[in-house]
Amino acid sequence: MAREPMGLPTGVEFAGQSVRIRFTWNGQRRCETLPYPQTPKGIKAAADLRANVTSLIKHGVLDDERYAELFPNSTYANYSATPRFGEYAQEWLNSREIVAGTRKNYLGSLNLYWMPYLAMLPIDSITSVMLRKVVANTEWPTPGVKRAAIQRLTTVFGTAVKDGLINRNPVESIELPVKAKKPIDPFTVGEANQIIDHLYKTLTHSMRIYAAYFEFAFYTGMRPSEIAALRWEEVDKEKRLVNVCRIVADYKIEERTKTRNSRQVMLNSRALHAVNEAERMAQERAKQGRRKQAESPFVFPPTKNFEFIQQSSVTDKHFRAALTALKIRARRQYNCRHTYATMCLMAGMNPAFIATQLGHSVQMLLSTYARWINSSTDWRELGKLENSLIGTKLVQTETVPL
């Protein structure tokens, strides 16, 4: 490299018979040799170009495409016809018709685990080997978080394949952790009734709404988010039906269910009793003219200054207190739903009917509650075989020639 003459502009130098400029982009030092002569005019052109480049960098608008236009002969030029991962992932997320909670989960997962490594890379340059290294070098909080992050990335690249930007999905060869199912730990019918009775006895005035809430939860099997969002307009006491069509998610009412399919749940006598109790309490509040809760459109309004139950902690403290007082083994309140499912199965009810009430597929019901199906019907099913064998013997006896 030739010695720089005195007075050259900042970042401009001579290289052999040419002029070269220096700058930093994306944390990397860049040197670009230009086809300008070492004359005052050539030096000024190089300085002007460098000033333009640094301005683009400062304002965050220099990208690979623009870089290739400014330096067409550069060994650094890495422009690809496909977008960078960060740009594509953001456009993909913006285009999806998903609820706010799901969008938030996708954004958090992408930003935390993938953007630091992939954001600036053209999407067609990302390989399975590269992704496997990222997965291996990441400290995952739990296998479930790892599984969800990989699945979300799979969806992004799957769309890129459909868009014709890449030929294959590089995430498909990444092994997913085994999905750990949350334990199914239902209460017995006796325990459920103890809990309900205890809540009705110990909770007073407006707090009794939580006793009705848990009676309804144990005897409908509805999800907590569905019960919290249940409005009076969806309750038909004469037909003994409720229409399940919305949930509470991220402190807001969402006009959908978890499966995105609305359903009707039939009310047995205990569930109907809970509804009647909730209605009686609403009438009492109306007579007393107490707060906005008196006119709440929700069946189980909280006793605090909110229109509907926004999070499980509101009901969970009463549930936990009841378990402690009754010395019943601690379990999460979602097991109210599992209790209803197992009660129905052990009563010999049709699995297809139970699945419809719970908002499950029959396959999901059978795989989730197989233990209770078997424990309740093993001897009954064997009895069917014994009856058929007896019938066969009778037929044989009648048809054997003398």
N, C-alpha and C positions, 0 to 999 in steps of 0.2 A: 504494500500500500504506500502510495506517495505521501510525503509529509504535507500536512495541510498548510496552505499559505495563511498568513495573518489576515484577519478580517472576514473569513467566511461566515455566513449566517449560521445560527445555531442549528445543529443537526444536519448540516451539509458538509460533505467531505469529498476529496478526490480519491478515486480508485483506479489506478493505471491511467488511462487516457479518458476515463469517464467521470461522471459526477454521481455521487451516491448520497442518499438521505437515510437518516436513522430516526426511529421512533419506537414507542412501545404500544402494543395493542393486545388486549386480553391477557395482560401480564407477561407477554413474550416480547423480547427485543427483536425488532425487525430492521433489516438493512436492504434497501432496494436500489439497484444500480439503474440509472436512467440514461437514455440515448441523447444526452445533452452534451455539448462541447464545454470544455473548461474555459469558458469566456464569461465576461460579466453578464451577458444575456442568458447564457446557459445556467449560470449560477443563480440568477434571479428566478428563472423558470423552476429550478429545483426547489428553491426556498418557498416559492408560491405554492408548489404542489404539496410540500411538507406541511405548510400552514393549513391548506385545505384538508389534508388527511387528519392532522391533529384536531381540527375543528369538528370533523365528522366523529372522531373518537370521543371527544369531549361531550358531544350531544347524544352519544349512544346510537348513532345511525349508520355507522360503518358495519357492513356485513360482508359475507364472502362474495356475493355477487358484485357489490360495488367495488370491493378490493380487486377482483379480477378485471374490472373495467379500467381501474386506475393503473394497475400493474399487470398488463396482459402477458408479459414474459416472466413473471415472478415464479420462483420455485416454491414460494409460500402459497400461491393462489390455490385455493381448495374449493372453488365454487362448484356446487352440485345443483342439478335441476330440481332435486328434491329439497324440501325445507329442512331446517334444523329441527331436532327433536322437540326442543322447548317451544318453538313457534307452532309446530304441528299439534303437540299435546294440548296447548292452550286453545287452539282453534277447534280441536276435537271436543274438548270439554264444553266450550261455549255453545257448540251446536247440539249438544245432547239435551233432550227433554226429560230432565230428571228433577226430583224434588231437592230442596235446599240442603237437607241433611246428607243425601247421597253425593251431591256436588261437593260439599265440604269435605267429606271423607276421601273422595278421589283427589281433590286438590291437595289436601294435607299429605296423603301418601306419595303423590308424585313429587311434590316439593321437597319432602323430607328424605326420600330414599333414591330418587332417580335423577332429578334435575341437577344436583351437584356434579354428576358424572356425565350426563348425556345431553344437557340443554343445548350446548353449542355445536353438537355433532350433527352432520347431515343424517337424516333418518335412514338412508340406504347404506350408511357406512357402519352401522351398529351391528355387531355380530353376536352370536350365541356365546362365544368364548369371552367376549368383553363383558356381557351381562353376567356370566357365571362368576367372573372375578369380582364384580360389584356385589353380588349376592354373598360370596364367600367372605368379603372384607367388611361387610356390614354387621353391626351388633344389633340383632333383632330382639326387641323386648320379649316377644312370645312367638311360638310357631304360628299362632293364628294371625298375628300382624304380618309376619313374613308371607304367609300364604295369600292374604288379602292383597298385599303390595304386588306380588308377582301376578296374581290374577288380573289386577287392574292394568298392569303394564301389558299383559297379554291382549286385553281388549283394545288398547290403543294401537298396538302393532297389527292386530287383526283387522282393524279398520283401514290401516295404511295399505294392507294387502288388497283389500276390496277396492281402495282408491287407485290401485295400480302403481303406487309409489315404490313398493318393494315386492319381490317375488315370493318370499316366504316369511313366516313369522319367526323371528329369532328367539322368542321367549318359549316357544313350544317345547324345546328340548331341555328347559330348566325344570328340574324336579320339584314338585310341590311337597311341602310337609304334609304329613297325614293329618286330615281334619279331625280335631278332637271334639267330640260331642259333649255338650254340657250334660252333667249327670241328671237322669230322670229319677227324682226322689219324692214321690207323692206322699201325701198324708193318708192315713186310714180314714174311713168314714167317721169312726168314733173321734179321731183327733180333729177332723174338720168341724164336726158339730161342737166339740168342746171349745174350739177357738171362737166360733161364731157366737155361742152362748156367752162366753166370757166377755166378748166385745160389747154385746148388747147390755150386759149387766154393769160393766165398768165405765162405759162411755156415756156421758150425759148430754142433754140438750142437743145442740147442733152437731156435737162430736159423734153422735150416734150414726151419722151418715156413713161413717167408716165401717160400722158393724154391718150395715146394709150392703155396703160395697163388697165386703169380703164374703157375705152370704151369696151375693150375686156371682162373685168370681168363682167360688167353689162349685156352684150348681149351674153354671152356663159354660165354663171352660173358655170364656172369651179372654183374649189377651189384655193385659193391664192397659195398654195404649188404646185399645178399642173401648174398654169400659169408661175410661177417663173422657173419651170424646163422644160418648153416647148422649144424644139429645132426646127430649121428650117426644119430639115429632116422629122419632123412629120407633116408638114403643106403641104397640097395639095390644092393650090388655084384654080386649074381647077375644081376639084371635090367639092371644098368648104368644105373640111373636115380637122380636125386635129385629130391625134392619141394621146390619153392621156394614157401614159404608165409609167410615172415617176413623182416623187415629190421631193421637198426639205424638208429634215427633219434633225434637229440638225446641221444646216449649211452645210449639205452634200447632194449630189444628190443620191437618192435611186431609183433603177430600179424597181419600183412598184408603185401602187396607194394605196390610203387609204384602199380600199376594196380588194386590191390585184388582181383586174381584170382590164385589159386595156379596153378602149372603144373609139369609134369614136364620135366626136362632130361635128354636122353640123353647118356651119357658115352662119348666116343671113347677110344681107347687112351691118349692123352696125359692126358686128364682123369682116367681111371681110375688112371694111374700116380701122379698127384698125390695122389689119395685114399689109395692104398696107402702112399705115403711118409708122409702125415699119420698113418695108422693105425700104422705102424711106430714113428714117433716117440712116439706116445701109449703104446705098449707099453713102450718104453724108459723113459719117465718113470715108468710104473707099477712097473717092476722096481726102479728106483732110489729109489722112494718120494719123489720130489721134489715138494714144494709141492702146492697144491690143483690146479694145472694137470694133474696126473696123472689126475685124474678128471673133467676138463672134458667136458661134453656137446657142446661145439662142435668141429667138424672142424679149424678153424684158430685155435686159441687163441693169444693173444699171449704173449710171453715175460715180460711184466711182471706186476704184481699185479692183473690184471683177468681176468675169466672169458671175455670175448669182446673182439674188436677194436672199440673204441668210436668211433674216428675215423680218417680216412684218413691222417693224419700218421704213424700207427704204421707203416704199410707204405710210405708215400711216401718216407721217408728212404732205405730200402734200394733202392727203385726208382730214385730219382734218382742214387744212388751208382753203380748199375750202368750207367746211361746215360752218366754222366761217364767211368767207367773204360773203357767200350767206344767212346767218342766217337760215340755215337748222338745225333742231334738231340733235345733235351729236349722232352718232351711229357707231359701229365698222364696218370696211370695209368688214367683212365677209357677211354683209347684202347685198352686191352686188349680191351674189349668191342667196340669198333669193328673191331679187327683180326680178331676171330673172325667178325664179320658179313661183312666183305669177303672173308675166306678162303673162307667158304662160298659166297658169290655167285660168286666167280671160279672155284670148282670146279664151277659149273654146277648147284648144288643148288636144289631147288624153293623159291621165295621164301616160299610159304605155310608150309612146314616150318621154314624159318629164322626167320620171324616168330614162330611158336609157341614155338620154343626161346628166343628173346630176350624174349618177353613183349611183343611189339609187335603192332600191327595190320599187315596186309599193306600198306595204304596208307602207313602211317608208314615201314615198311621201304623201300618203293620210293622215297618222296620223300627219305628221308634218305641212301640209298646209291645214288641213281640213277647217279652217276658211275661207280661200280664195276660196276653192272649193264651199263651200256653198253660200258664198256671191255672187259669180258670176253666179250660176246656179239655185238658188232657183226658180225664176220665170220662167226660161226656162224649168225646169223639170215640174213645175206645168202646163205650157203650153202644154207639151206632154200629160198630163193627160186630160186636157180640150179637146184636139184634139181627143183623143181616146173616150171620152164620147160623143162628137158630132157624131163621126162615128158610135157609138153604137146606138144612137137615129135614125140615118138615116136607119140603117139596120132594126131596129124594125119597123119603119114606112113602109118600103117596104114589110115586111113579114107579117104584121098584115092582117088577112083575112077581106074582105068587108062584 
